[in-house]
Amino acid sequence: MEYTPLEKVTGLTREDFYVNYLKPGKPVVFTDLAKDWIATKIWTFDYFRKQYGHWEVPMYDSSYHNPGKGYMQPTCHKRFDEYLDQIEAGPTRLRFHNFELLKLAPELRQHYELPTIMGGFYNFALMFFGGKDARLNLHYDIDCSHVFLTHFQTQKKVYLYPPGQGRYLYHLPFTNHSHVDVLEPDLERYPAFKNARGMEAVLEHGETLFIPQMWWHYVYYSEGGFSLALRANDSMTTRARGVWNIVRLFTIDKGMNYVASSRWKEYKETTARRNAEQSLESVHP
């Protein structure tokens, strides 16, 4: 598939951001939002290895969505320094994600600043590490927040789709996920995906991707690296929607996985295909 390259901007004012990106819900890459952070100057693989290499961290791979006891659970645990050695050495599908940075290392809060480009930022940060060729499933963020994703060290690619394209993406009911592999889509199994229209962001060290709330995104580590995600929400309505979304989806999806396992997975996939077929009929009556 062809993707529209995402725009990169420098020196964007708060007003311009609101008018051109936040209000219309349009993604963009900032080249300079994190330029004054300590993190962009000192965070490297070696820094984390020396400071925090003793941590035991959970590892995730493509089995994350397999039904049964391992559903959305870590594949294994590794020492952080051993994992960093591994992702520097070469390709690996293992990821370390959704790491709540301030729980284990509150001192790192001094290394970055909450952006002033908009209001509503949470004093909350997540980190994501991945080796070359690691991939994060196509999804939208379950809490309905805007996400500001700053990348470090190397290069990372993110493929994005507007909220209204869920049917073309085979949105699995009662989840915020899809099983379509954006880079290697099986178009016999997912024919409606041909109608999806996406954008591609190529993030370099120190660049920040703005992902508007409810936008679908698929993350590909073209090189081993890591990112910091900050979240913001400028509306009490969407904050409430996010809380409801978390409670509803996690309760139903995880509960049904526990009760029905592979039968629940089959139901979700069958429903996603039926919805996609209906979308194809509306496009090609």
RAWO-V559796 format. One record per backbone hydrogen bond with DSSP energy under -0.5 kcal/mol. CO is the residue of the C=O (numbers start at 0). NH is the residue of the N-H. If there is no record, write none. Layout:
BEGIN
((CO	NH) (CO	NH))
END
This chain:
BEGIN
((2	4) (3	199) (6	28) (8	30) (12	16) (13	17) (14	18) (15	19) (16	20) (16	21) (17	22) (20	24) (20	25) (21	24) (27	29) (27	209) (28	8) (29	207) (31	34) (33	36) (37	40) (37	41) (38	42) (41	43) (43	47) (44	48) (45	49) (46	50) (47	51) (48	52) (51	54) (52	80) (54	56) (54	79) (56	77) (58	74) (58	75) (59	94) (60	63) (61	64) (62	65) (63	71) (67	70) (69	72) (75	58) (77	56) (78	82) (79	83) (80	84) (81	85) (82	86) (83	87) (84	88) (85	89) (86	131) (93	130) (94	59) (95	128) (97	99) (98	100) (98	126) (99	102) (99	103) (100	104) (104	107) (105	108) (106	109) (107	110) (108	111) (110	38) (119	232) (121	123) (123	230) (124	100) (125	228) (126	98) (127	226) (128	95) (129	224) (130	133) (131	91) (133	220) (134	136) (135	218) (137	177) (138	216) (140	143) (145	231) (146	148) (146	210) (147	149) (147	229) (148	150) (148	208) (149	227) (150	205) (151	153) (151	225) (154	222) (155	202) (156	219) (157	200) (158	217) (159	198) (160	215) (161	164) (162	165) (164	168) (165	170) (166	169) (171	174) (175	139) (176	171) (179	181) (181	184) (184	186) (185	189) (189	192) (190	193) (191	194) (192	195) (195	197) (196	161) (197	3) (198	159) (199	5) (200	157) (200	202) (202	155) (203	206) (205	33) (206	150) (207	29) (207	209) (208	148) (208	210) (209	27) (209	211) (210	146) (211	214) (215	160) (216	138) (217	158) (218	135) (219	156) (219	221) (220	132) (224	129) (225	151) (226	127) (227	149) (227	229) (228	125) (229	147) (230	121) (231	145) (234	238) (235	239) (236	240) (237	241) (238	242) (239	243) (240	244) (241	245) (242	246) (243	247) (244	248) (245	249) (246	250) (247	251) (248	252) (249	253) (249	254) (250	254) (251	255) (252	256) (253	257) (254	258) (255	259) (255	260) (256	260) (259	262) (260	263) (260	264) (261	265) (262	266) (263	267) (264	268) (265	269) (266	270) (267	271) (268	272) (269	273) (270	274) (271	275) (272	276) (273	277) (274	278) (275	279) (276	280) (277	281) (278	282) (279	283))
END
